Amino acid sequence: MEKRKVQKTGGSTYTVSLPKEWAEDCLDFGDYLSIEKNENHLKLFLEREEEENKRTSIKFNNETQTLFRKTVSLYLSGYDHINVVSRTDIDTKDLEKMVKRNMVGMEVVKSGDSKIELKNLVRYEDLPFQQVLVRIDSLLKEIINEITAAMEKEKSEVMDQVEEKEQEVDRMYMLGVRQLKQASTDPDTLEKLEIDSESECVSLRVVLKSLERIGDHLKKIGEEIEEVEEVPENYRLYLEDVESCYRTAMNALRKKDPGRAESAIQEARSTPEVPEGDLEKEKYLTYREMENSIERIKLLSDDIAEVVMNITIEERDEKDFFE
């Protein structure tokens, strides 16, 4: 850690010098620095042209999966322009399909024999993070409704609907990760996304991952339902109980309500598991995967509620604890 003494120049101007190695590595004459005051400390941010750190190029060496992974990584890192270049012709169909499947806002805007240009068309202020959470929550509730209906009646098309919605959950998850990574290092993005603080980005990342995992487990339950002739009543009731835990946790998150969060935690930890004795041993093993996935959804809902507790406690003034 470097220490510098604040000096006064002229009548009312305070100045502080920067370490030479910092300046040589990061700054040039004429650069502007933004200063953000946050509680008892100051943060300096180097202002660049808006596009400078958001444009990059990658080379395609006929390794399609490697290209996919690099493109996704750059998207998550906040790049708005990605140029794919190659010495040979590029088949754009697979890349376009991957982009559409995984990246909200990113589009192929130009393509040629040896170059593809991807551009993000969604601004942060167009889709604040809270709207991303609302969309994911809505999709998960729709999936739960599909699965509950499939437990009670004809289930021939349940997986088509579940897979489509679960893939959309994954897309919104990727967008949310991109947003939080940017917001955690850029105060302007933090404001555009309507997130209160950098520390909240860490908590919201946990929520985001929990929601993505809930989507995975719901998809797994749907797959198990398609493999059995009939779902026992107690499994349907167990899913309903767990869904109630999830809804309470998400309501607590939406309202930042520690009381609702505590209710969700108590509800999750008091929800009984499906007793093994309700089924013959052979049948129980058949439904074991379904039961495990429902149990995981309950635990992930508990995690979301605990994050809400952490966020609300961090936002309270210290004096509140002594009133």
MIZASE-282597 format. One record per residue: z negated, x, y of N, C-alpha, C in turn; residue number from 1. Coordinates in steps of 0.05 Angstrom, whole numbers, m for minus. Each point is the difference from the previous one (the first is absolute). Layout:
N
Z:X:Y:Z:X:Y:Z:X:Y:NUM
...
//
This chain:
323
0:17:m24:0:m17:24:0:18:25:1
17:m7:19:2:15:25:m17:m14:21:2
m12:16:17:m16:m10:22:12:10:27:3
2:m18:19:11:7:26:m18:m12:22:4
m4:15:21:m17:m10:22:16:m16:20:5
m10:m23:7:13:m16:20:m5:12:28:6
21:3:15:m2:12:27:10:m19:21:7
m10:4:24:8:m17:22:18:15:19:8
23:m10:6:18:13:18:6:m19:23:9
2:11:24:4:m18:23:m26:m16:5:10
4:m24:11:m23:m16:7:m10:m18:m23:11
19:m10:m16:m8:m20:m20:15:2:m26:12
14:22:m6:16:2:m24:m15:17:m21:13
m3:m11:m24:m12:15:m22:22:10:m18:14
m2:25:m8:20:12:m18:m14:14:m24:15
16:2:m21:m10:15:m24:24:14:m12:16
m3:25:m8:22:16:m11:3:m6:m30:17
24:4:m11:5:m4:m28:3:28:m13:18
m9:3:m25:4:25:m14:30:8:m1:19
5:26:4:27:9:2:16:m6:m25:20
m12:4:m24:15:m5:m25:7:m30:m3:21
m17:m18:10:7:m28:m1:24:m6:17:22
m1:11:24:22:m5:19:27:11:m10:23
m1:24:m11:24:13:m10:12:m15:m24:24
m18:m12:m17:9:m14:m24:11:m27:7:25
m12:m14:20:6:m28:3:12:m8:27:26
m3:17:20:6:m9:27:22:17:13:27
12:m11:21:19:14:16:m6:m7:29:28
9:16:19:m5:m6:28:14:m26:7:29
m15:m17:14:11:m26:8:m7:m22:m19:30
m12:6:m23:m8:m21:m19:m22:m17:12:31
m2:m26:m8:m21:m17:9:m19:m5:m23:32
m26:m1:6:m20:m7:m19:m13:m27:7:33
m3:m17:m21:m14:m25:4:m29:5:m8:34
m19:m12:15:m28:3:m6:m12:m27:m6:35
m13:m2:m23:m13:m25:m8:m30:4:m1:36
m15:m18:13:m29:1:m1:m10:m18:m22:37
m16:11:m18:m10:m16:m22:m30:6:m4:38
m16:m19:9:m29:3:m1:m8:26:14:39
m10:20:m15:m10:25:13:18:23:m3:40
26:m4:m5:19:22:m2:27:m7:11:41
15:21:6:27:m3:10:20:10:m20:42
24:m13:m1:21:9:m17:25:5:16:43
13:22:m7:25:8:14:24:m6:m18:44
21:m12:11:24:m6:m15:24:11:15:45
17:14:m14:24:11:12:22:m21:1:46
10:m5:24:22:m20:3:26:13:m4:47
16:m12:m18:27:9:m6:19:m23:6:48
26:7:m1:19:m22:1:m4:m17:m25:49
3:m26:4:m7:m20:m21:14:6:m26:50
24:8:0:15:3:m25:m3:28:m13:51
m12:19:13:0:27:m10:m13:3:m27:52
m23:m12:m3:m15:3:m25:6:m22:m20:53
20:m17:6:6:m22:m18:28:1:m12:54
13:23:2:27:3:m11:0:25:m17:55
13:m2:m24:1:23:m18:24:m4:m18:56
7:22:m14:22:0:m19:m10:11:m27:57
11:m10:m21:m6:11:m27:27:4:m15:58
0:20:m17:23:6:m16:m1:m13:m27:59
23:m10:m8:2:m13:m27:14:20:m19:60
m14:7:m21:10:19:m20:5:m13:m27:61
10:m25:1:6:m15:m25:m24:m7:m17:62
m24:2:12:m24:m9:m14:m10:m26:14:63
9:m23:m12:m5:m26:13:m29:m6:4:64
m16:4:m21:m29:m6:1:m14:17:21:65
8:26:1:m12:17:20:7:m10:28:66
24:m9:4:8:m11:26:m16:m24:7:67
m5:m18:m20:m16:m24:5:m28:8:9:68
m12:19:m15:m28:7:7:m2:12:28:69
19:18:7:0:12:26:4:m21:22:70
18:m19:m4:5:m21:19:m24:m17:5:71
m14:m8:m22:m24:m16:2:m22:15:15:72
m3:26:m6:m20:16:13:4:2:30:73
26:3:8:6:2:29:m4:m27:13:74
6:m21:m13:m5:m27:10:m30:m4:5:75
m16:7:m20:m29:m3:3:m11:18:22:76
13:22:5:m9:19:21:8:m9:28:77
15:m22:2:6:m11:27:27:7:11:78
18:12:m16:27:6:10:16:m25:3:79
14:m3:23:17:m23:5:29:5:m5:80
8:25:0:28:8:m6:0:20:m23:81
14:m6:m22:2:19:m22:29:3:m7:82
10:24:3:28:6:m7:1:14:m27:83
15:m11:m19:3:12:m26:28:14:0:84
0:26:m4:26:15:0:4:13:m27:85
25:4:m7:7:12:m26:27:14:2:86
3:20:m17:26:14:m2:20:m15:m17:87
m10:m19:m15:18:m17:m16:m3:m29:8:88
17:m17:m11:m1:m28:7:m26:m12:m10:89
m10:m20:16:m25:m14:m7:6:m29:m6:90
m10:m9:m23:2:m28:m7:m23:m15:14:91
6:m16:20:m21:m12:16:m14:m24:m13:92
11:m11:m21:m10:m25:m11:m29:2:m9:93
m6:21:m15:m28:3:m10:m19:5:23:94
8:16:19:m18:5:23:m5:m25:16:95
21:m15:5:m2:m25:15:m19:m20:m14:96
3:m1:m27:m17:m18:m16:m29:9:2:97
m5:26:m2:m28:10:1:m12:m5:28:98
16:4:21:m10:m4:27:m8:m30:4:99
18:m17:m8:m5:m29:2:m24:m9:m16:100
m4:13:m23:m22:m8:m18:m27:9:10:101
m1:23:15:m25:12:6:m7:3:30:102
19:m1:18:m6:8:28:6:m23:19:103
m20:m13:10:3:m21:20:10:13:26:104
22:m11:11:11:10:25:21:21:m1:105
1:15:m22:19:23:m3:26:m11:m11:106
22:8:13:27:m9:m7:19:23:m1:107
20:m2:m17:23:19:1:19:m9:22:108
1:15:21:16:m7:23:27:14:1:109
2:23:m14:26:14:m2:1:13:m27:110
24:0:m12:4:14:m25:28:10:m2:111
2:24:m11:26:13:m4:0:14:m26:112
21:16:m5:2:13:m26:m22:20:m4:113
m10:13:21:m20:21:m3:m24:m3:18:114
m3:m23:12:m23:m4:19:m8:m30:0:115
m26:m4:0:m11:m27:2:m21:0:22:116
0:m19:18:m20:m1:21:m17:m25:m4:117
m26:5:m2:m19:m22:m2:m15:m3:27:118
m5:m25:9:m13:m4:25:m20:m23:m3:119
m24:4:11:m21:m21:1:6:m18:23:120
1:m26:m5:7:m20:20:m24:m17:8:121
m24:6:m10:m23:m16:6:m20:17:17:122
m6:m9:23:m20:13:17:m28:m7:m9:123
m19:17:6:m28:m5:m8:m10:m26:13:124
6:m4:25:m10:m23:14:12:m26:m10:125
23:2:m15:12:m24:m11:m15:m11:m24:126
m15:17:m13:m15:m9:m24:m27:15:m2:127
m19:m9:16:m27:13:m1:m12:0:m28:128
m18:18:m4:m11:4:m27:m13:m26:m11:129
m13:m15:18:m13:m24:m10:20:m19:m12:130
24:m1:11:21:m17:m12:9:10:m27:131
0:26:m4:6:11:m26:m20:m9:m21:132
m26:1:8:m21:m9:m18:3:m30:m7:133
6:m16:21:3:m29:m4:23:m5:m19:134
22:15:3:23:m5:m18:m7:8:m29:135
m14:22:m4:m7:8:m27:m19:m20:m12:136
m20:m9:15:m19:m20:m9:14:m26:m8:137
20:m9:16:15:m24:m6:15:3:m26:138
13:23:m4:15:5:m25:m18:0:m24:139
m24:13:2:m18:1:m23:m10:m28:m7:140
m6:m16:20:m9:m28:m6:22:m16:m13:141
25:5:8:23:m14:m13:2:9:m30:142
m4:26:m5:1:10:m27:m22:m13:m17:143
m24:m1:11:m22:m12:m14:6:m29:m7:144
12:m15:19:7:m28:m6:21:m2:m22:145
19:18:0:20:1:m21:m13:4:m28:146
m18:19:m1:m13:8:m25:m18:m23:m10:147
m15:m12:19:m18:m22:m8:16:m23:m11:148
23:m6:13:17:m22:m10:11:7:m27:149
7:26:m5:11:8:m26:m20:m1:m22:150
m26:2:7:m21:m3:m20:m3:m28:m10:151
10:m19:16:m5:m28:m6:25:m15:m11:152
24:11:5:24:m14:m7:22:19:m8:153
25:m10:1:23:16:m7:2:25:17:154
4:23:m13:m1:26:14:26:16:m3:155
22:m13:m4:25:14:m6:10:17:23:156
m5:m7:25:10:15:22:m21:13:17:157
m24:1:m10:m22:11:17:4:29:8:158
10:17:m18:2:28:6:22:6:20:159
21:m17:1:20:5:21:m12:m3:28:160
m17:m21:3:m13:m4:26:m21:21:5:161
m16:7:m20:m21:19:4:11:28:6:162
20:9:m14:12:26:5:12:2:28:163
14:m21:8:12:0:27:m21:3:22:164
m21:m16:m3:m21:1:21:m17:26:m2:165
m4:10:m24:m15:25:m3:16:23:12:166
26:0:m2:16:21:12:m1:m2:31:167
m2:m24:10:m3:m3:29:m27:10:9:168
m21:m3:m16:m26:11:6:2:30:2:169
15:13:m19:3:29:1:15:9:25:170
20:m15:9:14:7:25:m18:m1:24:171
m16:m21:2:m18:m3:22:m22:21:m1:172
m8:8:m24:m20:21:m4:11:26:12:173
25:6:m6:12:25:10:1:0:30:174
7:m23:12:1:m3:29:m28:5:11:175
m20:m12:m13:m28:3:10:m9:29:m1:176
7:14:m21:m7:29:m2:13:15:23:177
25:m5:4:15:13:22:m14:m5:27:178
m8:m25:5:m13:m7:25:m26:15:3:179
m17:0:m21:m26:12:2:1:30:3:180
19:13:m13:3:29:3:7:7:29:181
17:m16:13:7:5:27:m23:m6:19:182
m13:m22:m5:m21:m9:18:m24:19:0:183
m5:13:m23:m23:18:m2:3:25:17:184
24:7:9:4:24:15:13:m5:28:185
7:m25:6:13:m6:25:m13:m24:13:186
m13:3:23:m14:m22:13:19:m22:9:187
24:7:8:20:m20:8:7:m19:m23:188
4:11:m24:6:m16:m23:m24:m17:m8:189
m24:12:3:m25:m15:m6:m1:m25:17:190
7:2:25:m1:m23:18:22:m20:m7:191
24:10:m6:22:m18:m7:m5:m16:m25:192
m14:12:m19:m6:m13:m25:m25:m17:1:193
m14:0:24:m24:m16:5:m22:7:m20:194
m4:26:m4:m22:10:m17:m20:12:19:195
m26:m5:m5:m21:7:20:m5:29:2:196
1:15:m22:m8:29:2:13:15:m23:197
1:27:3:11:17:m21:m17:m2:m25:198
m26:m2:2:m17:m2:m24:6:m25:m15:199
8:m21:14:6:m25:m14:25:3:m17:200
18:18:8:24:5:m17:m7:8:m28:201
m21:17:m2:m9:9:m27:m9:m24:m17:202
m16:m17:13:m10:m24:m15:22:m19:m8:203
19:m4:19:23:m18:m6:18:11:m21:204
1:27:m3:16:12:m21:m11:m7:m27:205
m27:m1:m2:m13:m8:m25:6:m30:m6:206
m1:m17:20:7:m28:m3:29:m3:m10:207
18:15:13:28:m2:m7:5:8:m29:208
m13:21:m9:4:9:m28:m12:m20:m19:209
m23:m12:7:m12:m20:m17:19:m24:m3:210
12:m9:21:19:m22:m1:24:7:m17:211
10:24:2:23:8:m16:m7:0:m29:212
m24:9:m7:m9:1:m28:m5:m28:m11:213
m9:m18:18:m3:m28:m9:27:m12:m8:214
20:7:16:27:m9:m7:9:10:m27:215
m6:25:m6:7:12:m26:m14:m15:m23:216
m25:m6:4:m16:m13:m22:10:m29:m3:217
7:m14:22:11:m27:m3:26:0:m16:218
16:20:6:25:3:m15:m6:4:m30:219
m20:16:m6:m7:5:m28:m10:m25:m13:220
m15:m17:14:m9:m25:m11:24:m18:m6:221
19:m1:18:24:m16:m5:15:9:m24:222
1:26:m5:14:10:m23:m15:m8:m26:223
m27:1:1:m15:m8:m23:3:m30:m6:224
1:m16:21:4:m29:m4:25:m7:m15:225
21:15:7:26:m5:m14:0:7:m29:226
m20:17:m8:m1:9:m28:m17:m18:m18:227
m14:m20:11:m18:m16:m16:10:m29:0:228
m9:m15:m20:8:m28:m2:m16:m17:19:229
m26:5:2:m17:m16:17:m23:17:10:230
m7:m4:25:m22:15:13:m26:m17:m3:231
m21:11:m11:m25:m15:m3:m11:m8:28:232
m13:m23:0:m10:m12:25:m19:19:15:233
m17:15:m16:m19:17:14:13:23:15:234
24:9:m8:14:20:15:11:m11:26:235
9:m24:0:10:m13:24:m24:m3:20:236
m23:m9:m10:m23:m3:17:m10:27:11:237
2:20:m17:m8:27:9:18:9:23:238
26:m4:m2:18:8:22:m6:m16:25:239
m7:m26:m3:m6:m16:24:m25:10:13:240
m20:9:m15:m24:11:12:6:26:15:241
16:17:m12:8:25:12:17:m5:25:242
17:m19:m1:16:m7:23:m18:m8:24:243
m21:m15:m6:m19:m8:20:m13:24:13:244
m7:21:m16:m11:25:11:20:13:19:245
25:1:m9:21:12:16:4:m14:27:246
1:m27:m1:4:m15:25:m23:4:19:247
m25:1:m10:m23:5:17:1:27:13:248
8:20:m16:2:28:11:22:1:22:249
23:m13:m4:21:2:20:m7:m16:25:250
m15:m22:m3:m9:m15:23:m19:17:17:251
m17:15:m15:m19:18:14:15:22:15:252
21:10:m12:16:21:13:14:m11:25:253
12:m24:m3:15:m12:22:m18:m5:25:254
m24:m8:m5:m19:m7:21:m19:23:6:255
1:22:m15:m19:22:2:m29:m11:0:256
m5:m15:m21:m25:m15:m2:m17:13:m22:257
m21:14:7:m17:13:m21:m14:m21:m18:258
m6:m24:11:m12:m20:m16:18:m9:m23:259
25:m5:7:19:m8:m21:5:23:m20:260
0:25:11:3:23:m18:m23:2:m20:261
m24:m5:9:m23:1:m18:2:m23:m21:262
10:m23:9:4:m22:m19:20:7:m21:263
22:14:8:20:8:m19:m11:20:m20:264
m16:18:10:m12:20:m19:m18:m13:m20:265
m18:m18:10:m18:m14:m18:16:m18:m20:266
21:m12:10:16:m17:m17:14:16:m22:267
11:23:8:14:17:m20:m20:11:m21:268
m23:7:9:m19:13:m19:m16:m20:m17:269
3:m26:7:m13:m20:m16:19:m16:m18:270
26:6:3:20:m14:m16:0:10:m29:271
m6:m17:m19:m2:10:m28:27:6:m12:272
0:19:m18:24:7:m14:5:m20:m22:273
24:0:m11:7:m17:m23:m15:10:m24:274
m18:m16:m12:m15:10:m23:18:4:m25:275
m5:22:m14:16:6:m23:m2:m21:m22:276
m23:m13:m2:m5:m19:m21:17:m26:2:277
13:m4:22:15:m25:3:26:1:m16:278
8:23:m10:25:3:m15:m6:15:m25:279
17:m5:m20:m1:17:m24:8:28:8:280
m10:20:m15:4:28:7:30:6:4:281
16:m9:m18:29:6:2:12:m12:25:282
m7:m24:7:10:m13:24:m11:13:25:283
m25:8:m2:m12:13:23:15:25:8:284
7:16:m20:15:25:6:27:m7:12:285
12:m23:m7:25:m8:12:m2:m4:30:286
m23:m12:8:m4:m6:28:m15:21:16:287
m6:22:m13:m17:21:12:13:11:26:288
26:5:0:14:11:23:m1:m20:24:289
3:m26:m6:m2:m20:21:m28:0:12:290
m20:1:m17:m27:0:10:m6:24:17:291
9:24:m9:m5:24:15:13:m1:27:292
24:m11:2:13:m2:26:m15:m19:19:293
m9:m22:m10:m16:m19:16:m25:14:10:294
m13:15:m18:m24:15:8:6:20:22:295
22:13:m2:7:20:21:5:m14:27:296
12:m23:0:4:m15:25:m27:m6:12:297
m19:m8:m16:m27:m5:10:m12:24:13:298
2:23:m13:m11:25:10:14:9:26:299
26:m4:1:15:7:24:m7:m18:24:300
m5:m26:m6:m10:m18:21:m27:9:10:301
m17:9:m18:m26:11:8:4:24:19:302
19:17:m7:6:24:17:9:m8:28:303
17:m21:2:9:m10:26:m24:m9:17:304
m18:m16:m13:m23:m10:14:m18:23:10:305
m3:21:m16:m17:22:8:13:15:24:306
26:2:1:13:12:23:m5:m16:25:307
1:m27:m3:m7:m17:24:m28:6:10:308
m19:3:m19:m27:6:8:m1:27:16:309
15:20:m10:0:26:13:13:m2:28:310
22:m15:2:13:m2:26:m18:m14:21:311
m13:m22:m9:m16:m15:19:m25:16:8:312
m12:15:m18:m23:16:7:8:22:20:313
23:13:m4:9:21:18:5:m11:28:314
7:m25:2:6:m12:27:m25:m9:14:315
m22:m1:m13:m25:m9:13:m11:22:17:316
m12:m8:23:m14:19:17:m26:8:m14:317
m8:25:5:m25:9:m13:m24:m17:7:318
0:m11:24:m23:m17:8:m3:m25:m17:319
23:m9:m11:m1:m25:m17:m19:3:m23:320
m3:25:m11:m16:4:m23:m30:m2:6:321
m7:0:26:m28:1:7:m9:m26:15:322
18:m19:1:m6:m25:13:m15:m19:m19:323
//
